[in-house]
Amino acid sequence: MPNKGYPLVAANFIKKFSLRVNENDVIRDLKRIRAHCVKHGPQLTGEIGSIRDVSLYERLKKEFNGLMTSRMENPTVLRDKRNQRYTEHSINKEAVSMLNVIIKEYLIDHPVNDMTHLAIIYQTAQDCHDIVAYKPPKATGWRDIIKEKLNDLTAALTSVLRWRNDKEEFEEAKRFMGKYNRRIDNEEHVEEVIQRIEEAKTREEMKLNASDFKRRLFNANRMFELFTGRFFRNLEQKHQVDESKINSGMLIDYWSQMWTKATEPRPASKDTRQS
């Protein structure tokens, strides 16, 4: 395209789509699209069809190449980051298209040599997709509600106990007793309210504890979804120990070896030696 053609195309683009953008920015992006097509050829740029795609492509390519460079310095298929889960409607299809192009370009200069390399490419693609597609869920606020309830229950329990033990905070204790429709001058009512408040506190604390436990368990299991019963049986046989003796180091080492291409010939099996 002649240099004089860029302003014409940019002006037509802005007019056609009624965009409020700077014409110089559009011209710059058009030149970037052309330069990319000249460098890589149409087979790799067929899915880059808009200025928005170019921006997304360059952002993802920078992230992908940076992550791959750092991860290939110390190849491993395990990392602390866990990927988000998406539905058909929440996945960013534009990002997937761009990643297809980026991975094709990467494989030209870096062909896959073993399963570890392939796994790292897949995981890096997932991480790059998460960067542009993940939207933090809106907090429901239920934890804050429970904590507020616990604060109210603690204040109520403190006031009633101080009234029972030291005859202090009469007005506050009377107000809390009234919520349970009990009289403050009745010792049995006071003991009943104390018991009910303690039980209510225990229930709310159990909700928080159960949520925290579920979150820790979920996060841990997401990193080891392939650990089935067969996996553990094989691991027990390898180390000649009970499942309860298996630690995280054994798990990581064994799973990593499943993905690494063997570099030495395996010893002959017992049946082969006998034959």
Phi, psi and omega in degrees: 000128176298154181301327180289343181283335182299313179299324180294314179296318180296316180297318179295321179298314181296319181291318184296319184258007178052050183269148174253073181229162178283134182299324179296325177294320179294317178299317179300316181292324177298319178294324178293320178298314181297317180298321180293319180296320179296321184286317189255343180089159185293336183295334181259349184245010181297334182266001178260095188242003182213165178296323178298321179297322181297316180297317179294318180301312183293323179295313181293321181296319179298315179294315183297310182296322179295315180294317181296320180299313182290323183284328180284345174292330177219077189301129175202147180262002177249133175213162185292331184288138174245144185278152176282162177252140184233154172262176180300329184272340184263347181290143180272098185291329177295319179295321179297317178299316180295321179294326175301315179295315183296318181291322176301316179295320181296319184290340177299317182262345183226074179297148181293132182246343176199177183292329178297315178300316180296317180297321179295321178297314179298314182295321179294321177298319177298317181297319180294321177297319180299324183301321184260342187255334188288131174241118182304133179294146178289131180293134179282338178082007184291328178294320177295323179296317180295318179296324178293320176298317180297321178297318179295318180294321178296317178296319179296315181296319180298315181295315182293320179294321179293326176291317181293318186273319188238001182057041177245165179057051183299311185297316179296314180298320180297321179295316179292322177298323180296330178296332179262007180058044179234156183267140183282339181271007179250115184297323179296321178296320180298314180296322180296316180295319178301315180296318181293322178294317180297320178294320179295320177298317180298318180297316181292321178294324178295325178298315179294316181297318180296320179295317180296318180296316180298321180294316179296317181295317181297315181296321180292317184289333180298332180278350185225049184289341181272002184278083179269179179301321180297320179301313182293322179297316178297322180292321177298317180295323181295316184264355180055045178223165176286157182304326182293343181268356181284126179254176184296327179297318177297319181298310183296317182296316183292316182292323179297321181293334179295334184259352185267133179290132181293136180254349180236147179295141180285147177295149181296145180288169182297319181295323181293318180296323181292325181284000000 
